[in-house]
Amino acid sequence: MAKWLLVVETNCADAVREAEFNEWYDKTHLPDVLETPGFIRATRYENTEPSAGKAKFLAAYEIETDDIDAFQKANAANMGKKRAAGRMSELLVIVSRGLYKQTSSVSR
């Protein structure tokens, strides 16, 4: 099975509400995303020294699928349902995203 990494860089639209944003992201959004079959793990990171115009947060989603197109359609449908159910946050600002296919792995 092919392994992929979806990387999403984000900011919070209102710095005063950053704690609320992080709680929503960790307790609502990540579990919602992981409902799409093929997602294996989600991990978030915070840039401790973000530059102006750059993302403060990064989410890395590990994916295993042999049909990335079908996976992306299923994920879009899942996120559409979550959006319609009011489970998205107005605080979410996506700075960039990228989908990467694993080409190699080295462990120690």
Secondary structure, 3 states (H helix, E strand, C coil): CCEEEEEEEEEECCHHHHHHHHHHHHHHHHHHHHCCCCEEEEEEEECCCCCCCCCCEEEEEEEECCCHHHHHHHHHHHHHHHHHCCCCCCCEEEEEEEEEECCCCCCC
